[in-house]
Amino acid sequence: MEDDTRLTINVGDIEIDMIGGQSEIEERLTRIKEDGQWNILLEHIKNAVGNSAASSIAAEGLCERGRIFRAMIENCNLDRKPDQVLASIHYLRSSEGVDDCPPRVIEKIFEDAGLERPGNLSLYLNRLRERGLLEIPANKGDKNRYAILSYEGRAHLESRSHS
């Protein structure tokens, strides 16, 4: 049992408790991510974080989406602008279901959150693509406004929120 790994996650009414070898745990975690349960967990966490941070941000007079995005930025310790741009795309796509994120939409969410806008957004987006954190679906004609987070981009945001 010394070589066994244990992973326990309790979020609201969802409980995940796994014991086994590291590769077995990783395989089971991959299946959880594939069948959507991981997204449900993240949504529960996001709601809890948003609720806890909303009261401190509400005094600043921000709109709802601005409060949620700012809470995400602050609670995940995303203080670097490239990470914030990556998070804005993730938020717009996963929480608001936006398919088309032109620069004005990304800049607006920064404004709504009371955060400084990214200076040269095209430069940020191109560098994030070069690093493999963003990708553009083949049917979208290589336009940055259709960028989505790659697997590496999601992993990068997750790793930043744990540091």
C-alpha positions as CSV (number, residue, x, y, z in Angstrom):
1,M,0.0,0.0,0.0
2,E,3.0,2.3,0.3
3,D,3.2,2.8,-3.5
4,D,-0.5,3.7,-3.6
5,T,-1.7,7.2,-4.3
6,R,-4.8,8.7,-2.8
7,L,-6.8,11.5,-4.3
8,T,-9.8,12.8,-2.4
9,I,-12.0,15.7,-3.7
10,N,-15.1,16.9,-1.9
11,V,-17.0,19.7,-3.4
12,G,-20.6,20.3,-2.3
13,D,-22.4,17.0,-2.8
14,I,-19.8,15.5,-5.1
15,E,-17.2,13.3,-3.6
16,I,-14.3,11.6,-5.4
17,D,-12.1,9.2,-3.5
18,M,-9.5,7.2,-5.4
19,I,-6.8,4.9,-4.2
20,G,-4.3,3.1,-6.5
21,G,-1.2,3.5,-8.4
22,Q,-0.4,6.9,-9.9
23,S,-1.1,5.8,-13.5
24,E,-4.4,4.2,-12.4
25,I,-5.4,7.5,-10.6
26,E,-4.4,9.5,-13.6
27,E,-6.5,7.2,-15.9
28,R,-9.5,7.5,-13.7
29,L,-9.1,11.3,-13.4
30,T,-9.0,11.5,-17.2
31,R,-12.3,9.6,-17.4
32,I,-13.8,11.9,-14.9
33,K,-12.7,14.9,-17.0
34,E,-14.0,13.3,-20.2
35,D,-17.5,12.6,-18.9
36,G,-18.0,16.1,-17.6
37,Q,-17.9,15.6,-13.9
38,W,-14.7,17.6,-13.6
39,N,-16.4,20.6,-15.2
40,I,-19.2,20.3,-12.6
41,L,-16.6,20.3,-9.9
42,L,-14.9,23.4,-11.3
43,E,-18.3,25.1,-11.6
44,H,-19.1,24.4,-7.9
45,I,-15.7,25.8,-6.9
46,K,-16.1,28.8,-9.2
47,N,-19.5,29.5,-7.6
48,A,-18.1,29.2,-4.1
49,V,-15.1,31.4,-4.9
50,G,-17.4,33.9,-6.6
51,N,-19.7,34.1,-3.6
52,S,-16.9,34.5,-1.1
53,A,-15.2,37.3,-3.1
54,A,-18.3,39.0,-4.4
55,S,-19.0,40.8,-1.1
56,S,-15.6,42.4,-1.1
57,I,-15.8,43.4,-4.7
58,A,-19.4,44.6,-4.6
59,A,-18.4,47.8,-2.9
60,E,-16.4,48.7,-6.0
61,G,-19.6,48.9,-8.1
62,L,-18.6,46.3,-10.6
63,C,-21.2,44.5,-12.8
64,E,-21.9,40.8,-12.1
65,R,-19.6,39.4,-14.9
66,G,-16.9,41.8,-13.8
67,R,-17.1,40.6,-10.2
68,I,-17.0,37.0,-11.2
69,F,-14.0,37.5,-13.6
70,R,-12.1,39.6,-11.1
71,A,-12.7,37.0,-8.3
72,M,-11.4,34.4,-10.6
73,I,-8.3,36.4,-11.3
74,E,-7.7,37.2,-7.7
75,N,-8.4,33.8,-6.2
76,C,-6.3,32.0,-8.8
77,N,-3.4,34.5,-8.3
78,L,-3.3,35.5,-11.9
79,D,-1.3,38.6,-11.7
80,R,0.6,38.4,-15.0
81,K,-1.3,40.0,-17.9
82,P,-0.8,37.0,-20.3
83,D,-2.4,34.7,-17.7
84,Q,-5.2,37.2,-17.3
85,V,-5.8,37.2,-21.1
86,L,-5.8,33.4,-21.2
87,A,-8.3,33.4,-18.2
88,S,-10.5,35.9,-20.0
89,I,-10.8,33.7,-23.0
90,H,-11.5,30.7,-20.8
91,Y,-14.1,32.6,-18.8
92,L,-15.9,34.0,-21.9
93,R,-16.0,30.6,-23.6
94,S,-16.8,28.3,-20.7
95,S,-19.0,30.6,-18.5
96,E,-20.7,32.8,-21.0
97,G,-20.6,30.5,-24.0
98,V,-19.1,33.1,-26.3
99,D,-17.8,31.6,-29.6
100,D,-16.4,34.8,-31.1
101,C,-14.0,36.9,-28.9
102,P,-12.9,39.9,-30.8
103,P,-10.5,42.3,-29.0
104,R,-13.3,44.6,-27.9
105,V,-15.0,41.7,-26.0
106,I,-11.9,40.7,-24.2
107,E,-11.1,44.3,-23.3
108,K,-14.7,44.9,-22.1
109,I,-14.4,42.0,-19.6
110,F,-11.2,43.7,-18.2
111,E,-13.1,47.0,-18.0
112,D,-16.1,45.3,-16.3
113,A,-13.7,43.8,-13.7
114,G,-12.0,47.1,-13.0
115,L,-8.7,45.7,-14.3
116,E,-6.2,47.4,-16.5
117,R,-6.8,46.4,-20.1
118,P,-4.0,44.4,-21.9
119,G,-2.0,46.8,-24.1
120,N,-1.4,45.1,-27.4
121,L,-3.9,42.3,-27.3
122,S,-2.8,40.8,-30.6
123,L,0.7,40.4,-29.3
124,Y,-0.6,38.6,-26.2
125,L,-2.8,36.3,-28.3
126,N,0.0,35.5,-30.8
127,R,2.5,34.7,-28.0
128,L,0.0,32.5,-26.2
129,R,-0.6,30.6,-29.5
130,E,3.2,30.3,-30.0
131,R,3.5,28.8,-26.5
132,G,0.7,26.3,-27.4
133,L,-1.7,27.6,-24.8
134,L,-4.2,28.8,-27.4
135,E,-5.3,27.1,-30.6
136,I,-7.7,28.1,-33.4
137,P,-10.1,25.5,-34.9
138,A,-9.2,24.7,-38.5
139,N,-12.5,25.9,-39.8
140,K,-12.1,29.4,-38.3
141,G,-9.5,30.7,-40.8
142,D,-6.6,31.4,-38.4
143,K,-8.4,34.4,-36.7
144,N,-7.4,35.2,-33.1
145,R,-11.0,36.0,-32.3
146,Y,-11.8,32.3,-32.4
147,A,-9.0,31.2,-30.2
148,I,-9.7,28.5,-27.6
149,L,-7.6,27.2,-24.8
150,S,-5.6,24.1,-25.7
151,Y,-5.2,21.3,-23.2
152,E,-1.9,22.9,-22.3
153,G,-3.6,26.2,-21.8
154,R,-6.1,24.7,-19.4
155,A,-3.3,22.9,-17.6
156,H,-1.3,26.1,-17.4
157,L,-4.2,28.0,-15.8
158,E,-4.8,25.2,-13.3
159,S,-1.1,25.2,-12.4
160,R,-1.1,29.0,-11.9
161,S,-4.1,28.8,-9.6
162,H,-2.2,26.2,-7.4
163,S,0.9,28.3,-7.0
